[in-house]
Amino acid sequence: MIDRSKKIFGNEIKKADYKRAANSKRRFVLKYGDDTKQIYHLKAVPNPTLSKYFKIHNLVRSDKPLELGPRPVIIGNIRMGFGHYRIALAIASCAHSLGFTPYWLDLNSFEDTTGGKVISYLNDLYSLGSRLSQRVPLFDKLLWEPGSKNMYKKLSRNAVDQKNSELMTRAYQDLDKNLPFIATHSWPAQAAIHAGMNCVVNVIPDNLPMTLHLAEGSVHTVQTPSSYLGYKTLNEMYDGETKSMSSKDIVLAGHYVDHEIVSNINYDCTRRINRMIERKPVRYLIPVGGAGAGLEMIETIITHLLPRIKGGTATVFLNLGDHKNVLEILFKKIPNFKDVITLHPDDFSKTEEFAALASTNEDLKGLHVFLHSDIFAAVYSTNLLMRECDVMVTKPSELAFYPVPKLLIRRVGAHEAYGALRSAEIGDGTIECRTFKQVKSMLDMLNTERSNISAMCENIIKANKIKIYDGGYEVVKTAVKLSRDVKTKK
């Protein structure tokens, strides 16, 4: 196995930084053990929530070697918030639309493995930091905001991740080394390379180039031209003369969006424009992220919209994901919240029925709250509701790249600022509104001057014509071509 922590894209890592990376792995081995040489089998089972949409199968532990169906594409991912899951589902959807069968490999789900324990530990730290950044301004200003941008700026940090990901290879033992493997986080990509996989695509989510997302040995895909140039040149990632990525290492794919959403862009935007012309209630979708951050902002938005909701000029879809605790907090924080909302049952089929109703009833009113204990239902409910909303209110994370009018609220980490800039420049979202005052002002403007929502829809239709939202398809095509080229050479 190549030691990918000593040299990254031809750039030598300092001995002190390499030692720091090796020590990081050593600490995790002391804490959780090293199981990389143990035998570990998998089996494929249909995803109980989403297999009916795009034939997705979960890869779970088994006593027997893995058997896959025809035309498989492996999608390696982890739950870190909802973002990496959401991108993985978009890739699965696009893979199915192109005639392939997506198989879901979530390294975080194998909780008894060393790799699973390492990921859970790091994910818990990230989630805690995300929540604190929204609740403690000083923590955000002094630590989280600069840290989320600068901590992963240098290749020395990637060396640490490469060492740690050597502990995450156990779940790859059953996989054919020449299968198309798509990772929606760098750790599954790095682990796949360490495990000997030959056709790995590393799907980079953020618009700000960071070494966190590098996995040398894979083909990196990015969503924007600026991200492409930043990653290809390894901009500011190495002290001294920097060797860049080759053209074979990186592909400008476009925004990662589900087939169901991309294929209906023109239809959905036309419906939105018609609702604005007819002065129907403005439909706001507010999804809560996987880390549960931004609660104060959500409380402020709902409180501000309540008079419009009661007056019938605004309708709200509030998707709490799997955060039951957030619902309890809102009950305490917002007066008479229980009396105002329609709380939909923890039943994905009922959410599907509601989305179908919303597609036919343009006069739909009220404040509708959705809560799902199943993570796939929690994430995919936003996809269903997204098509039926006029404006999605979201921090500028992975959702900033989706083809729906967006009110972009305060970011969680400096890296997300660049997603807001991308959306604002395309014209499918607002500028980032960081303060309560800015958000309230933007809500008032969107509700009264509805031509702004129509303009976003028109910009989405224009962007769709030049395939800005086709990144999911391009990712799959890239992985499949890698696999076919390897097999042809043999």
N, C-alpha and C positions, 0 to 999 in steps of 0.2 A: 504493500500500500504506500502510495506517495505521501510524504509528509507535506501537506499543503499549508502548513503554518510557517514554514521557513522561507518560502518564496511565493509571492502572489502576483500572477501575471508578469513574472520576470523581475519583480521588485523585491530585493533582499530585505528580510525582516531583521531588525537589530537583535543581537543575542539576548539582551535584557528583555526585550519584548517577547521573544520566543520563549524564554524561561518563564515569563509571566503567564503565557498561554498554557504551557505544560503544567504549571502549578495549578491553574484553574481546573484542568482536567483531573489532576491528581486529587484535589480536594473533593471533587464530586465522586471519584472512585472510593475514597475513604468514607464518604458519607453514605453512598448508595450501592457500592460494589461495582464489579465489571462483569456483565453477563454476555458480552459480545460473541463469545465462542460457544454459547449454549445453543442447542437445537430449538428452533421456533417455527411452527407451521401456521399457515393461515387458511381460511376458507372464505368464500364469497357468499353473502346473504343479501337478498333484496332489501334496500332501505325501506322500512315500513311506511315512512311518511312521503317520500319523494320518488320512489321507483316508478310510480305511474306517470310521472311527468317526463323523466328522461332515463328510465331503466338503470338507475344508479344502484350499485351494489356496495355494501360495506365489507371491508376486509377485516375479519375478526380472528381471534386465536382458535387454533384447531389442533387435533392430535395427528392429523393426516396431511400429507403434502397438498399444496394448493392446486386446484383445477379451475381454469378460466374459460369463459365462453369465447365466441369468435370476435375478432377485431377489438381487443381490449386496449384501453388507455388507463394507466394508473395515475391517480391524482393524489399526490402526497401533500398533507397539510397538517396544521395544528390549530387548536382553538387558542387564539390570543385575541381577546375581544371577540367580535363577530366578523371583523374585516376579512381575515384570511379564509374563514369558512365561506363568506359570501362570494369572494373571488373564486374559490374552488367550485362552488355550485354553478357559477357563471361558466366556468370552463367545462364542467360536466354537461351542462345544458348544450353548449356549442358542440361538444364532442358527439353527443347523441344526435344532434341535428345533421351532423356530417356522416352519420352511419356507423359510429363507433360505440362501444359499451364502456361507460366510465366506472372505474373501481376506486373506491374511497379509502385511502390509507391515512388515518389520523394517528400520528405518532403519540399524541397526548392521550389517546384512549387506552393505550397499553400501560396501565398504571403500575403493573408489577415489574416492568422492565426498568433498567437503569436510565435509559433514554427518556422514558415516560416520566420518571421522577424528576429528572433534571429539568425537563420542559415545564412541568407543573410548578416547580420551585420558581423558575424564572418568570413564568406567566403570572404567578401570584404577586411577585414584586412589581411587574408592569401594571397590573390592575390596581394595586394599592397606590402606585405613583400617579396613575391617571385620575383616580378619585381625589387624592390629596391636592392635585394641581388645580382642581376646580373649587375646592373648599378652603384652601389656605393660600391666599395670594402671595405671601412671602416665599413659600415653598415653590410655587410656580415660577416666580420671578428669578429667584436665586439658584434653584436647582433643576426643576423639571424642564422649563422652557429652554435654557441654554444647554442642559444636559442631553435633551432629546435630539438636539442638532449637532452638538460638538462631540459627544461621547463616541459616536460612531463615524467620526469624520476621517480617521486615519486607518490605514491598512493593518496597523498593529492590533486594532480591535477585532478585525476580521480573523486574524491569526488565533485569537482566543476562541471565537465561535467555531472555527475549523477544528480546533483541538477538542472542544466540548462535544461537537457533533460526531466525533469518532465513537462516542458511547451510544449513538442512536441507531446503529446499523442492524440490530437484532431482527427487526421486523421485515427485513429485505431478503432473508435467506431463501424464501420460496419463489422469488420473482425471477423470471427469465431476464438475463442481463441486457437483452436487446429489445425489450418492450419499450414503447413510448412512455416515458415517465415525466409527469408535469407536477412541479412543486409550487405551491402558493405561499411558501415561506422559505427562506434561505436554509434553515436547518434541515428540513426534509431533503432539499436539493443537495446540500453538503453531505448528508448521511448517505444518500443514494450514490454519490460519486465514491465515497469511502467504501461502500458495499460493492463497488465494481459495476454499477449500472452504466451503460454506454450511451444512452439516448435520453439525457436529462435536460429538461427545459426549466429554467428558474424564473418564475413569474414575479417581477419586481412590482410592488404595489404603489410606492410613494413617488411623488414628483420631484423630491429633493434627493440628489445622489448621496447615498450613505454606504459605508462599507458593510453595515449590517446586512445588506441585501446581496452581497457577492457570494458566489459559489463557483469558484474556478473549476473548469472541467465540464460545466453545463453551458447551454446557450441561454443567455439572459434576454428576457423580453421586457420592454418598457412601453409606457402608454403615450409619451409625448416627445416631440423633437428636442426640447431642452434637456429632458432627462437622458435621452440618447447620447447627446454630446457630452453631458456631464459624466455619465458612466463610462463611455468609451475612452475618454481621456483620463479617467480616474482623477477628476478635477479636485485639487487640494487634498488628495488622500495620501500623498507620499511626500516626505521631505527630500528634496534633491531632484535630480533629473528623473522623470517618471516614464516608465514604459507603459504604453496604452494597451487596452484590449485590441484584439484583431477584429476585423469585420465579421469573422465567423463566430465570435463570442457574444454578439449582441444583435438584437433585431428590434426595430421600431414596429410594434404590433398595432397599437391603438388602444382605446379604452376597453377594459374587460367587462363585458355586459352579457347577460343571459340572452339566449336566442329568443325566448318568449317575449322579451322586452324589445330587443332590436327589431325583430320582424314585425312589430306592431307600432313602431315609432310614429309613422305618418298618421295612422288611424287614431292613436291615443292623443296626439297633439292637436289634431283637427277637432276632436271632441272637447278638448280643453278650450280651444279658441272659441268654439260655439257656446260653451258655458259662459265664458267671459262676455261675449256679445249679448247673450240673453240675460245677463245679470243674475245667474244662478248663484247659490251659496258657494263661496270660495272654499275648496276642499284642501285642508292642510293635513299632511301626514307627518307625524313626529315619531321617529323610531328611537328607542333607547339602545345605545350600544352595549356590547358584551361586557364591558367593564363597569357599566352603570354610572358613568361620569356625567356631569352636566345637569344634575338634578335641579339646582337652583334656577338655571336658565329655563328649564322645562316648566317649572312651577310659575315663573314669571310670564312665560308665553301663554300658558293656559289661562292664568288669571286675567291677563290683558285681553284675551280673545273671548272670555266668558260673555260679556255683553253682546258681542256680535253673534255668538253661538245661540244665545237665548233669543236674539232678534231675528235669527234665521238668515243672516248674511254670511255666516262662516260655519263650516262643518269641520270637525277634527277627528282624525283617526290617530289614536295614540297607541303605538305598539311598544309595550313594555318588555318585549322579549321574554326572558325567563326570570325577570327580576320582580318577584312577588313583594319583596321588601320596599321597592319603589312605590308600589301601589299603596302600601300602608303609610308611607311617609306623606304621599299626596293627600290621603284622607285627613291627616293631621294638619297639613299646611294650608290647604285650600278650603275655605268655609263652604259647607254644604256640597262638597265634591261628590259624595255618595248620591245625593239627590239629583245631580246634574247629568251624571254619566250613564251610559249603557255599557255594562260590563259583560262582554261576550265570554262564553264558556271556554274552558281549556280543552278545546276540541277543534282540531284543525279542519275537519269537515265543515264545521259551522263558520269558520273564518272564510273558507272557500265559498260557502253559500252567501255570506255577506258581500264578498267581492263581486259575485255574480249579480246580486241585487243592486250594488252600486253602479254596475255597468249599464243597467236599464233604467234606474230611477235617478234622473238628473237633479231632482229636487231634494235629494237626501239631506236630512238635517241631524244635528245633535253632536254629542261628544262620545265617540265610541272607543272603548278601551279593550285591548287585546293582550292576553297573557298566556304563554304556553310553557309548560314544563319541559317539553321535548325541544331540544336545541334546533333541530332541523325545521320544526314548525315555527319556532321563535324567529329564526332568520328569514325563512322563505315567506312568512306572512308579510314582511315588508315588500317583497317582490310583488305579491298579489295586490296589495293596497297601493303600491306605487303607480300602477297603471290606472288606478281610479282616482288619484289625487290631482290637484292643480298645482300645488306647491309642496315640496318636501322640505321640512325644516331639519337640518342636519349639520353636525360639525363637518369640516372639510376633510373627511377621511376617505375611504374607498368609495363612499356614496357620492362624493363630489364629482366623480367621473361618469355618473349615470345620466341617461338622456331624459331627464325630467326637470321642470323648473325648480330651482332650489333657493331657499333662503339659508345662507351659510352663516352659522353662528360660531361662537368662540371655539377655536381649535384646542386640541389636547396635545400639546407638544409643538415645537417650532416647525417640525418637518411637515405638519399638515397645512401650514400657511401656503405652501406652494400648490397644493390641490385647489385651494380657493382661488388663487391667481389664475390657474388654468381655466377653471369654470367661468370666472368673470370675463376673461379674455375671449373665450368661445361665445359667451353670451347666454349660456344655459343656466346661469346662476347669478346670485348677487355677489357683491363684494363681501368679505368676511366682516360680520357684525359682532364685535367683541364685547360690547357693553350692553346692559339692559336697555339703555336709552336708544342705542342704535337699532336694536332688534325691534323695539316697540315702534319706532319711526318707520322701519321697513315694513312691518306688518300693516300699519295704517296705510302706507302708500300702496302696497299690493292690493289691499282690500278695496280701496277707493279708485285708484287709477289702474284698472285691470288691463289696460293695453300693455303694461309692462310684462304681465304674465304671457299675453299673446305673443309679444316680441320674443320672449325666451323660447316659446314653442316654435316660432318661425326659425330661430337660430338653430334649434335642435334639428329641424327638418333639413336645413342647409348643411349642417355638419354631417348628417347621416348620408347625404349624397356623395360626400367624399370619404365615406367609410371610417370616420373618426371612431365610431363605436363598435368596430368589427374586430377589436383586439382578441376577444375570446376565440373566434374562429382561427385567427392567425397563429395563436399559441398552439392550438391542436394541430394545425397543418405543419407547423415547424417541428413538433415532436414526432409526428408520423413520418415526415420526410427523413428525419435523423434515423429512425428505426429501419425504414426501407433502404436507405443508403448503406447502413451497416450490413443488412442481410444481402444486399446486392454484391457487396465486396466479398462476402464469404462464398 
